[in-house]
Structure formats: C-alpha cells, structure tokens
Amino acid sequence: MNQPIKTMAEFAAEGKMPEVLFWVGCAGSFDERAKKITKAFALLLQKAGVEFAILGQEENCTGDPAKRAGNEFLFQMQAMMNIETLNNYGVKTIVTACPHCFNTLKNEYPQLGGNYEVLHHTQFLHKLLNEGRLKVEGGKFKGKKIVFHDPCYLGRANGEYEAPRAILAKLEADLAEMKRCRQNGFCCGAGGAQMFKEPEKGTKDINIERTEEAIENQPNIIATSCPFCNTMFIDGVKIKEKEKEILVKDIAELLNEEI
C-alpha cells in the first residue's frame, strides 16, 4: 500500500481535483507521536481508494492556538493566508485528524471567506465504513477493554459523539465509558492553548484527573481522536506508571490495525 502522497499543487498541475484535502495540522506534521496518527489515517485513505491530497509546505497553522490564547490579530493573519491558498485551489472538502483544526476550519473560517465542507477523521472513516469502502476484518481487539475520551472540540463544541463510538463498536472490543462522557465530557487539559504553557497553581493537573477517570475502568486501551488528548493521556499513564498495562491510541491507529 504505502503509496506516495500527492500535494494539491501536483493535482492542480495535472488539472485534477482530489476527493478530499487531508489537513494534517501542526501536531500531525511535527510531533513524533502524532505523526503515527497521520500515517495511520493516510494508510486508511489509501486502503479505501480515496483520492486525496495534502497542502504540504503550503499548509500553515490554522491559528487555533493564537485565537485561544487571545491573539486575534495573529489568528486572522494565519487564517487569511490559509483561506487564500485553499480558495486558489478551489478546495471543497477538508478532512482532518485534529478537532482543533476541525473546529476552526468549520466554524471560524466562514466569516473570513473560507467556506468548506469540513469533516473530522472519525466522521470520514465512519462514512467509508458505511459505504463499504473500508471493511473491518475484526478479531484483533476481541476481549480487550477500550475506554474512549471525547475531545472537547469534537464533542461538546460540535456535537459529534456517535462517529468515534460507531468505529470502535466495529472492533469487537468491550467499549467502556468514563463517568464524565459525551455532553458531560471533561477536558484532557490541553485545550484553550494550555498545551503550550505550564499549568496554573492548583491541587492536581487536569490530565492526571482525567487519566485517573480512565484507569477506573481498568482498560487495556485508552482511545482518543485528537493528537493533543493523545499526548495528555500518554503523559498521564506514564505518571501513573501504567504504560505497560494501558496503551493510548488514536481511533485511526486502532482501525488501521484491523484492516
């Protein structure tokens, strides 16, 4: 499988338009752990026969961290640069594995002139499974207990709770829920640009609180669908000295192992 991935510039040079643009995002491009999620998702797209492209060097940060940290001017600069690139290529549909990019592209770019159909990777993977373009062999996770964490920008901000769970249900694992889930979900501790700064004074770090909630279910795997959440749980599991018993994986990685 592992075919080379084409850029929008290469598609444009051939006078073609891909089915979707895969927005990789900063974490998926530069973070060593998140790169594995990017690769797993790209492999799934190839297995499904989806014609997709990336922007490559032309992709800039969506501006989400700048906006959450209060720098609206920097956000608008970054957004306008991306919108110009996307509109020049005539991009219609964007899929991304990062809920932060998903939320920003979907809900905040339209007011600046960037109107696209934007899908989170769990929504797109669910669609591919429903259409029969991806088929789960099943069996690898039978008897394993998986607990899923709802990312804030996928769940409470955009009301998507079913797509990730529908994918996990196909893995034939025992799906457990944390006490705080769905509409009552609890942040992993990285949102609102907290990923990039030290926490304020308090009695406990948010990611430790959330990891403890996950561990209460005695899972084999903590499933995430956000690179930031992934990092926070990996750190939490390490601090709790449970990394030999509990894996932290993105839904795309789990699905890729089954197909």
DRENDREN-603513 format. One record per residue (C-alpha): x, y, z. Coordinates in steps of 0.2 Angstrom, whole numbers, plus 5000, padded with zeros to 4 digits. Layout:
BEGIN
XYZ ...
REM end
This chain:
BEGIN
500050005000 501150145006 501050254990 501750424989 500550564994 500250704982 500050884985 498651004979 500051084968 500350914960 498450884957 498251064950 499751044938 498850884931 497150984930 496350874943 495450894959 495550764973 494050694983 494650774999 496050885006 496850805021 497350945033 498750875043 498951015056 500451065066 500450915078 500250795064 501650865055 502950905068 502550795084 503450625083 501950535091 500650625081 501550585065 501050405068 499150455068 499450555052 500250395044 498850285050 497550395043 498350415027 498550225025 496750205028 496350335015 497450235003 496650065008 494950145004 495450204987 495150384992 495950514980 496650644992 497950774993 498950875006 499551055005 501251015011 502351165013 500951275009 499951225025 500151345039 499451335057 497551365057 497851495070 496851405084 498251415097 498451605094 496551635095 496351535111 497751625119 496951795114 497951855099 496551885087 497651985075 498951835073 497451715071 496651825057 498351835048 498651645049 496851615044 496851735029 498451655022 497651485023 496051545015 496951625001 497851454997 496351344999 495251464988 496551474975 496451284973 494551284974 494551164989 492851104993 493050965006 494350955020 494650815032 495750825047 496350715062 496350865074 494750935082 495551105085 495951125066 494251045063 493351175074 494251325067 494151275049 492251235050 491651375062 492851515061 493551525043 491751555035 491751735042 493451775034 492851705017 493351515019 491851415016 492151225015 491451055020 492551005035 492550835042 493450765057 494350605053 493150495063 491650565053 492550525037 493150355042 491350315048 490750365031 491950255022 491450105033 489650135030 489950145011 490949985012 492550065005 493350005021 493049835029 493549785046 494249605047 493949605066 494649495080 496249585085 495349685099 494149545104 494149535123 495049705125 494349845135 494350015127 493850175135 493550325124 493850505129 492850635120 493950785113 493150955118 493151025101 492350865093 491050835107 490450975116 490951115103 490251015088 489050885095 489950735087 489850585099 489250445088 490550435074 492050385085 491050265095 490250185080 492050145073 492650075090 491049965090 491649885074 493249825083 492349695093 493149765109 492249795126 491849985125 491850065142 491350245146 492050365159 490950445172 491150605163 490750575144 489850645129 488950815134 489750805151 491450765145 492950835154 494450915146 496150825144 497050985150 497751035133 496351145126 496251335125 498151345121 498551255138 499551135128 500951265126 501151335143 501451275161 499851245171 499251375184 499451335203 498151205209 498051045218 498050925203 498450935184 496950915173 497750775163 498050675179 496250695185 495650635168 496850495167 496350435184 494550435177 495050325163 496050205174 494550175185 493850075170 495349965170 495549975151 496849895140 496750045128 496350225130 495650285113 495750465108 495350555092 496450715095 498350725095 498350845110 497250725120 498450585115 499950675122 499050715138 498450535141 500250465137 500950585150 499550545162 499850355160 501750375162 501550475178 500350335185 501650205180 500350115169 501150125152 501549935152 499649895155 498750035146 499050085128 498550265122 498050255103 497050365091 495550285083 496350295066 497850185073 496650055080 495650045064 497150035053 497749885063 496149795059 496049825040 
REM end
